[in-house]
Amino acid sequence: VRYLFDAATGWNGEITTNKVLNRTIYLETIAAVPGMVAAIVRHFKSLRTFQRDGGMMQMFLDEANNERMHLLTFVRMKDPNYLFRLAVIGGQFGFGTAFLLSYIISPKFCHRFVGYVEEEACSTYTKIIDSIENAEEGTEMGEWRTQLAPRIARSYWHLGENGTVLDLMYAVRADEAEHRDVNHLCSSMEDGMVNPVSNTEKELNTMLLKYVRDLMDRTDSDIEEKYKAKTSE
């Protein structure tokens, strides 16, 4: 798969900004498919069996959305032409159909496959980062060390107003590493097991605690304002 993808995206020879964007944009259109497929299949299974999913479905939806944010960021840096967009449609149809059928047959195989693919994605972003950091001053790759990342990226990853394209690549690689570990973990899980990377009870307690604190802060503020108003009268 890695060999075929390298050949299809021209990932050979010197790494350039154009090669990077062509590869990452196409990569992310494919990478966002598995999470959504996994969530859809699990959703319908939950409806058929009248059983909960153990918090897995939301995790895969979050993964798919995260990959989609990668794509929306990179297309701010390059607008793909119509031929490229046609290739994306073909890739989604072909890979999406194959992955859906495979996931229905064996979710464990699919998660293990995605785990290895995400490892290759980590390798790709590591090469990109190394090329940026070692590029000569004045080159297009070198400019990414100081060029601001798209605003959507600075907001999504909290990179700050001065977040650079290099910072963006580090953030995306961290995401891919997380997806790699999660999918390898899921490939070892049995049916009925609860999502081990998401403690819903803890999240609920944290949310309720924040709500109570906000409520108490507002109450204290209201009492103070009423006291000041009564004193001034």
Backbone hydrogen bonds in HBPLUS format (Angstrom, degrees):
<---DONOR---> <-ACCEPTOR-->    atom                        ^
c    i                          cat <-CA-CA->   ^        H-A-AA   ^      H-
h    n   atom  resd res      DA  || num        DHA   H-A  angle D-A-AA Bond
n    s   type  num  typ     dist DA aas  dist angle  dist       angle   num
A0005-PHE N   A0001-VAL O   2.93 MM   4  6.07 158.4  1.98 147.2 153.6     1
A0006-ASP N   A0002-ARG O   2.89 MM   4  6.05 155.7  1.95 148.5 155.2     2
A0007-ALA N   A0003-TYR O   3.05 MM   4  6.27 158.0  2.09 147.2 152.8     3
A0008-ALA N   A0004-LEU O   2.92 MM   4  6.13 155.9  1.98 146.5 153.4     4
A0009-THR N   A0005-PHE O   3.04 MM   4  6.14 147.1  2.15 145.8 152.9     5
A0011-TRP N   A0006-ASP O   2.88 MM   5  4.79 156.3  1.94 146.3 148.5     6
A0010-GLY N   A0007-ALA O   3.45 MM   3  5.24 160.9  2.48  96.4 101.7     7
A0012-ASN N   A0010-GLY O   2.92 MM   2  5.69 133.6  2.14 106.5  92.3     8
A0020-VAL N   A0016-THR O   2.92 MM   4  6.16 159.2  1.97 151.5 157.9     9
A0021-LEU N   A0017-THR O   2.99 MM   4  6.17 165.5  2.01 149.7 152.5    10
A0022-ASN N   A0018-ASN O   2.97 MM   4  6.11 160.9  2.01 147.4 153.3    11
A0023-ARG N   A0019-LYS O   2.96 MM   4  6.05 162.2  1.99 147.3 152.4    12
A0024-THR N   A0020-VAL O   2.86 MM   4  6.00 172.7  1.86 156.4 158.8    13
A0025-ILE N   A0021-LEU O   2.98 MM   4  5.79 162.3  2.01 142.8 148.4    14
A0026-TYR N   A0022-ASN O   3.25 MM   4  6.27 165.6  2.27 139.5 143.9    15
A0027-LEU N   A0023-ARG O   2.78 MM   4  5.81 157.8  1.83 150.1 157.8    16
A0028-GLU N   A0024-THR O   2.93 MM   4  5.99 159.9  1.97 146.2 150.1    17
A0029-THR N   A0025-ILE O   3.22 MM   4  6.47 142.4  2.37 141.4 150.8    18
A0030-ILE N   A0026-TYR O   3.34 MM   4  6.66 142.8  2.49 145.1 153.7    19
A0030-ILE N   A0027-LEU O   3.20 MM   3  5.42 132.2  2.44  99.2 111.3    20
A0031-ALA N   A0027-LEU O   2.82 MM   4  6.01 157.0  1.87 149.0 157.0    21
A0032-ALA N   A0028-GLU O   3.24 MM   4  6.05 140.5  2.41 135.8 140.6    22
A0033-VAL N   A0030-ILE O   3.06 MM   3  5.58 164.7  2.08 117.2 121.9    23
A0037-VAL N   A0033-VAL O   2.97 MM   4  6.15 165.2  1.99 163.7 168.6    24
A0038-ALA N   A0034-PRO O   2.86 MM   4  6.01 167.6  1.87 157.0 160.3    25
A0039-ALA N   A0035-GLY O   3.03 MM   4  6.19 157.4  2.08 143.1 149.3    26
A0040-ILE N   A0036-MET O   2.93 MM   4  6.13 160.9  1.96 151.2 156.2    27
A0041-VAL N   A0037-VAL O   2.95 MM   4  6.14 172.9  1.95 158.8 160.4    28
A0042-ARG N   A0038-ALA O   3.02 MM   4  6.10 162.4  2.05 146.1 151.6    29
A0043-HIS N   A0039-ALA O   2.84 MM   4  5.92 144.4  1.96 141.3 151.9    30
A0044-PHE N   A0040-ILE O   3.03 MM   4  6.32 165.8  2.05 157.8 158.7    31
A0045-LYS N   A0041-VAL O   3.00 MM   4  6.17 150.7  2.08 143.5 152.4    32
A0046-SER N   A0042-ARG O   2.92 MM   4  6.07 153.1  2.00 142.7 149.3    33
A0047-LEU N   A0043-HIS O   3.07 MM   4  6.41 148.5  2.17 143.8 152.5    34
A0048-ARG N   A0044-PHE O   2.94 MM   4  6.18 152.9  2.01 145.4 152.5    35
A0049-THR N   A0045-LYS O   2.93 MM   4  6.05 161.6  1.97 153.1 157.5    36
A0050-PHE N   A0046-SER O   2.92 MM   4  5.57 120.9  2.27 134.5 145.9    37
A0195-ASN N   A0054-GLY O   2.77 MM 141  5.68 173.3  1.78 155.6 156.3    38
A0059-MET N   A0056-MET O   3.10 MM   3  5.25 118.4  2.50  99.2 114.5    39
A0060-PHE N   A0056-MET O   3.14 MM   4  6.52 153.6  2.22 155.5 162.2    40
A0061-LEU N   A0057-MET O   3.03 MM   4  6.34 150.2  2.12 148.3 157.3    41
A0062-ASP N   A0058-GLN O   2.93 MM   4  6.15 154.7  2.00 146.9 153.4    42
A0063-GLU N   A0059-MET O   3.00 MM   4  6.30 147.0  2.11 139.2 148.5    43
A0064-ALA N   A0060-PHE O   2.96 MM   4  6.21 160.6  2.00 146.6 150.8    44
A0065-ASN N   A0061-LEU O   2.94 MM   4  6.16 158.0  1.99 147.9 154.2    45
A0066-ASN N   A0062-ASP O   2.88 MM   4  6.03 150.1  1.97 143.0 151.4    46
A0067-GLU N   A0063-GLU O   3.03 MM   4  6.34 158.1  2.08 151.2 155.9    47
A0068-ARG N   A0064-ALA O   2.99 MM   4  6.22 149.3  2.09 141.2 150.4    48
A0069-MET N   A0065-ASN O   2.93 MM   4  6.23 143.7  2.06 144.1 153.4    49
A0070-HIS N   A0066-ASN O   3.13 MM   4  6.52 142.9  2.28 140.8 150.6    50
A0070-HIS N   A0067-GLU O   3.13 MM   3  5.04 121.8  2.49  91.4 106.0    51
A0071-LEU N   A0067-GLU O   3.15 MM   4  6.54 157.5  2.20 147.2 151.8    52
A0072-LEU N   A0068-ARG O   2.91 MM   4  6.24 165.3  1.94 153.3 156.6    53
A0073-THR N   A0069-MET O   3.03 MM   4  6.09 139.6  2.20 138.2 147.8    54
A0074-PHE N   A0070-HIS O   3.06 MM   4  6.39 164.2  2.09 154.6 157.8    55
A0075-VAL N   A0071-LEU O   3.01 MM   4  6.22 157.0  2.06 160.5 166.3    56
A0076-ARG N   A0073-THR O   3.08 MM   3  5.42 149.9  2.17 105.6 115.0    57
A0077-MET N   A0074-PHE O   2.93 MM   3  5.23 151.1  2.02 105.7 115.0    58
A0078-LYS N   A0074-PHE O   3.22 MM   4  6.63 129.2  2.49 139.5 153.3    59
A0085-ARG N   A0081-ASN O   3.02 MM   4  6.35 158.7  2.06 150.8 157.2    60
A0086-LEU N   A0082-TYR O   2.93 MM   4  6.13 146.0  2.05 141.9 150.9    61
A0087-ALA N   A0083-LEU O   3.01 MM   4  6.32 149.8  2.11 143.6 151.5    62
A0088-VAL N   A0084-PHE O   2.99 MM   4  6.35 144.5  2.12 145.3 155.6    63
A0089-ILE N   A0085-ARG O   3.08 MM   4  6.41 154.7  2.15 144.6 150.0    64
A0090-GLY N   A0086-LEU O   3.03 MM   4  6.34 161.8  2.07 149.3 154.0    65
A0091-GLY N   A0087-ALA O   2.86 MM   4  6.02 157.5  1.91 145.8 152.4    66
A0092-GLN N   A0088-VAL O   2.86 MM   4  6.06 160.4  1.90 152.3 157.1    67
A0093-PHE N   A0089-ILE O   2.99 MM   4  6.15 161.6  2.03 148.7 153.9    68
A0094-GLY N   A0090-GLY O   2.91 MM   4  6.04 170.1  1.92 152.4 155.5    69
A0095-PHE N   A0091-GLY O   2.81 MM   4  5.68 156.3  1.87 146.6 152.8    70
A0096-GLY N   A0092-GLN O   2.75 MM   4  5.13 139.8  1.91 124.6 138.1    71
A0097-THR N   A0093-PHE O   3.13 MM   4  5.92 158.1  2.18 132.3 138.2    72
A0098-ALA N   A0094-GLY O   3.10 MM   4  6.25 166.4  2.12 147.9 152.0    73
A0099-PHE N   A0095-PHE O   2.79 MM   4  5.87 161.3  1.82 152.8 158.3    74
A0100-LEU N   A0096-GLY O   2.98 MM   4  6.03 154.7  2.04 141.7 148.9    75
A0101-LEU N   A0097-THR O   3.10 MM   4  6.32 169.3  2.12 152.4 154.4    76
A0102-SER N   A0098-ALA O   2.98 MM   4  6.10 157.4  2.03 143.2 150.4    77
A0103-TYR N   A0099-PHE O   2.78 MM   4  5.90 152.3  1.85 147.2 154.6    78
A0104-ILE N   A0100-LEU O   3.07 MM   4  6.30 152.2  2.15 147.8 154.6    79
A0105-ILE N   A0101-LEU O   3.18 MM   4  6.42 149.8  2.27 142.6 150.3    80
A0106-SER N   A0102-SER O   2.74 MM   4  5.94 174.9  1.75 159.8 161.3    81
A0110-CYS N   A0106-SER O   3.25 MM   4  6.56 161.1  2.28 149.2 154.3    82
A0111-HIS N   A0107-PRO O   2.90 MM   4  6.17 160.1  1.94 156.3 161.0    83
A0112-ARG N   A0108-LYS O   3.01 MM   4  6.21 157.5  2.07 149.1 155.3    84
A0113-PHE N   A0109-PHE O   2.86 MM   4  6.08 157.1  1.92 149.0 155.9    85
A0114-VAL N   A0110-CYS O   2.87 MM   4  6.09 163.1  1.89 150.7 154.9    86
A0115-GLY N   A0111-HIS O   2.90 MM   4  6.05 150.9  1.99 140.7 149.0    87
A0116-TYR N   A0112-ARG O   3.13 MM   4  6.46 151.9  2.21 146.9 152.7    88
A0117-VAL N   A0113-PHE O   2.96 MM   4  6.27 155.2  2.02 148.8 156.7    89
A0118-GLU N   A0114-VAL O   2.80 MM   4  5.98 157.9  1.85 153.3 158.7    90
A0119-GLU N   A0115-GLY O   3.11 MM   4  6.33 140.4  2.27 134.0 144.4    91
A0120-GLU N   A0116-TYR O   3.09 MM   4  6.46 147.1  2.21 142.6 150.7    92
A0120-GLU N   A0117-VAL O   3.10 MM   3  5.08 118.7  2.49  92.8 107.6    93
A0121-ALA N   A0117-VAL O   2.95 MM   4  6.34 141.4  2.10 140.2 151.9    94
A0122-CYS N   A0118-GLU O   2.90 MM   4  6.26 149.4  1.99 144.7 152.3    95
A0123-SER N   A0119-GLU O   3.05 MM   4  6.38 150.0  2.14 140.3 148.4    96
A0124-THR N   A0120-GLU O   2.93 MM   4  6.25 151.3  2.01 144.1 151.7    97
A0125-TYR N   A0121-ALA O   2.96 MM   4  6.28 166.7  1.98 156.9 158.6    98
A0126-THR N   A0122-CYS O   2.90 MM   4  6.05 144.0  2.03 142.6 153.1    99
A0127-LYS N   A0123-SER O   3.06 MM   4  6.33 155.6  2.12 146.9 152.4   100
A0128-ILE N   A0124-THR O   3.02 MM   4  6.35 152.4  2.09 146.2 154.5   101
A0129-ILE N   A0125-TYR O   2.89 MM   4  6.05 160.9  1.92 145.1 149.9   102
A0130-ASP N   A0126-THR O   2.93 MM   4  6.15 164.3  1.95 150.0 154.4   103
A0131-SER N   A0127-LYS O   2.94 MM   4  6.11 153.8  2.01 143.7 150.9   104
A0132-ILE N   A0128-ILE O   2.97 MM   4  6.25 152.1  2.05 148.6 156.1   105
A0133-GLU N   A0129-ILE O   2.92 MM   4  6.15 170.8  1.93 158.3 160.5   106
A0134-ASN N   A0130-ASP O   2.98 MM   4  6.00 145.2  2.11 143.5 152.1   107
A0135-ALA N   A0132-ILE O   3.39 MM   3  5.27 159.1  2.43  98.8 104.8   108
A0139-THR N   A0136-GLU O   3.31 MM   3  5.92 162.3  2.34 132.6 133.8   109
A0143-GLU N   A0139-THR O   2.98 MM   4  6.24 141.6  2.13 146.0 155.9   110
A0144-TRP N   A0141-MET O   3.19 MM   3  5.51 145.6  2.31 104.4 113.7   111
A0145-ARG N   A0142-GLY O   3.14 MM   3  5.77 163.8  2.16 114.2 119.3   112
A0146-THR N   A0143-GLU O   3.09 MM   3  5.71 150.0  2.18 114.1 121.2   113
A0147-GLN N   A0143-GLU O   2.79 MM   4  5.81 143.3  1.93 151.6 163.4   114
A0166-LEU N   A0144-TRP O   3.19 MM  22  5.93 134.8  2.41 159.0 148.0   115
A0165-VAL N   A0147-GLN O   2.91 MM  18  6.00 138.1  2.09 163.6 169.3   116
A0149-ALA N   A0163-GLY O   2.88 MM  14  5.91 168.9  1.89 139.2 140.2   117
A0153-ALA N   A0150-PRO O   2.94 MM   3  5.39 130.2  2.19 109.6 122.5   118
A0154-ARG N   A0150-PRO O   3.11 MM   4  6.51 158.9  2.15 154.0 160.3   119
A0155-SER N   A0151-ARG O   2.96 MM   4  6.16 150.3  2.05 151.7 159.1   120
A0156-TYR N   A0152-ILE O   3.01 MM   4  6.07 161.8  2.05 139.4 144.9   121
A0157-TRP N   A0153-ALA O   2.96 MM   4  5.89 173.4  1.96 154.4 156.6   122
A0159-LEU N   A0154-ARG O   2.99 MM   5  4.58 140.5  2.15 120.2 131.4   123
A0163-GLY N   A0160-GLY O   3.21 MM   3  5.33 164.6  2.23 113.9 113.2   124
A0168-LEU N   A0164-THR O   3.00 MM   4  6.35 150.0  2.09 142.7 151.4   125
A0169-MET N   A0165-VAL O   2.97 MM   4  6.33 153.2  2.04 149.0 154.8   126
A0170-TYR N   A0166-LEU O   3.15 MM   4  6.49 154.4  2.21 149.0 155.3   127
A0171-ALA N   A0167-ASP O   3.03 MM   4  6.33 155.1  2.10 147.9 154.7   128
A0172-VAL N   A0168-LEU O   2.90 MM   4  6.19 160.5  1.94 157.4 162.4   129
A0173-ARG N   A0169-MET O   2.98 MM   4  6.10 160.5  2.02 145.6 151.0   130
A0174-ALA N   A0170-TYR O   3.06 MM   4  6.28 151.8  2.14 143.2 150.6   131
A0175-ASP N   A0171-ALA O   3.08 MM   4  6.41 148.9  2.18 143.5 151.8   132
A0176-GLU N   A0172-VAL O   2.97 MM   4  6.33 160.3  2.01 153.7 158.4   133
A0177-ALA N   A0173-ARG O   2.94 MM   4  6.20 151.4  2.03 147.0 154.9   134
A0178-GLU N   A0174-ALA O   3.07 MM   4  6.32 150.7  2.16 142.7 150.0   135
A0179-HIS N   A0175-ASP O   2.95 MM   4  6.32 159.8  1.99 153.7 159.2   136
A0180-ARG N   A0176-GLU O   2.90 MM   4  6.11 152.1  1.98 144.8 152.7   137
A0181-ASP N   A0177-ALA O   3.08 MM   4  6.35 164.6  2.11 148.8 151.2   138
A0182-VAL N   A0178-GLU O   2.93 MM   4  6.11 165.5  1.95 155.6 160.0   139
A0183-ASN N   A0179-HIS O   3.00 MM   4  6.04 165.1  2.03 147.7 151.6   140
A0184-HIS N   A0180-ARG O   3.09 MM   4  6.28 158.6  2.14 149.1 155.1   141
A0185-LEU N   A0181-ASP O   2.98 MM   4  6.13 152.5  2.06 143.4 151.3   142
A0186-CYS N   A0182-VAL O   2.86 MM   4  6.14 156.0  1.91 148.4 155.3   143
A0187-SER N   A0183-ASN O   3.02 MM   4  6.18 142.6  2.16 141.7 150.7   144
A0188-SER N   A0185-LEU O   3.06 MM   3  5.49 153.9  2.13 109.1 117.2   145
A0189-MET N   A0186-CYS O   3.18 MM   3  5.15 163.5  2.20 104.2 109.3   146
A0193-MET N   A0190-GLU O   3.27 MM   3  5.92 160.7  2.30 137.6 138.5   147
A0203-GLU N   A0199-ASN O   2.96 MM   4  6.25 159.1  2.00 154.0 160.6   148
A0204-LEU N   A0200-THR O   2.88 MM   4  6.05 155.8  1.94 147.0 153.2   149
A0205-ASN N   A0201-GLU O   2.94 MM   4  6.16 161.2  1.97 147.6 152.8   150
A0206-THR N   A0202-LYS O   2.88 MM   4  6.08 156.1  1.94 148.0 154.7   151
A0207-MET N   A0203-GLU O   2.95 MM   4  6.15 155.3  2.01 144.0 150.7   152
A0208-LEU N   A0204-LEU O   2.88 MM   4  6.14 161.4  1.92 153.4 158.2   153
A0209-LEU N   A0205-ASN O   2.88 MM   4  6.02 156.3  1.94 146.4 153.2   154
A0210-LYS N   A0206-THR O   3.00 MM   4  6.19 157.4  2.05 146.1 151.8   155
A0211-TYR N   A0207-MET O   2.97 MM   4  6.21 152.8  2.05 144.1 152.0   156
A0212-VAL N   A0208-LEU O   2.91 MM   4  6.19 161.1  1.95 151.6 155.8   157
A0213-ARG N   A0209-LEU O   2.97 MM   4  6.17 161.6  2.01 148.5 153.7   158
A0214-ASP N   A0210-LYS O   2.89 MM   4  6.08 162.2  1.92 149.6 154.5   159
A0215-LEU N   A0211-TYR O   2.88 MM   4  6.07 154.3  1.95 146.4 154.1   160
A0216-MET N   A0212-VAL O   2.84 MM   4  6.07 156.9  1.89 150.6 156.6   161
A0217-ASP N   A0213-ARG O   2.86 MM   4  6.08 155.3  1.92 148.6 155.6   162
A0218-ARG N   A0214-ASP O   2.98 MM   4  6.19 157.6  2.04 146.0 151.6   163
A0219-THR N   A0215-LEU O   2.91 MM   4  6.11 153.8  1.98 144.0 152.0   164
A0220-ASP N   A0216-MET O   2.85 MM   4  6.03 165.3  1.87 151.7 155.2   165
A0221-SER N   A0217-ASP O   2.95 MM   4  6.09 153.4  2.03 141.8 149.6   166
A0222-ASP N   A0218-ARG O   2.86 MM   4  6.10 154.2  1.93 146.8 153.6   167
A0223-ILE N   A0219-THR O   2.93 MM   4  6.19 160.7  1.97 153.4 158.2   168
A0224-GLU N   A0220-ASP O   2.97 MM   4  6.15 157.7  2.03 145.0 151.2   169
A0225-GLU N   A0221-SER O   2.97 MM   4  6.20 155.9  2.03 146.9 153.2   170
A0226-LYS N   A0222-ASP O   2.93 MM   4  6.15 160.3  1.97 150.0 155.4   171
A0227-TYR N   A0223-ILE O   2.89 MM   4  6.06 153.0  1.96 146.2 154.0   172
A0228-LYS N   A0224-GLU O   2.96 MM   4  6.17 158.8  2.01 147.0 152.3   173
A0229-ALA N   A0225-GLU O   2.92 MM   4  6.12 156.9  1.98 146.8 153.4   174
A0230-LYS N   A0226-LYS O   2.91 MM   4  6.09 154.7  1.97 144.8 151.6   175
A0231-THR N   A0227-TYR O   2.88 MM   4  6.06 154.2  1.95 147.1 154.5   176
A0232-SER N   A0228-LYS O   2.98 MM   4  6.15 158.2  2.03 147.0 152.4   177
A0233-GLU N   A0229-ALA O   3.19 MM   4  6.39 142.2  2.34 137.2 146.5   178
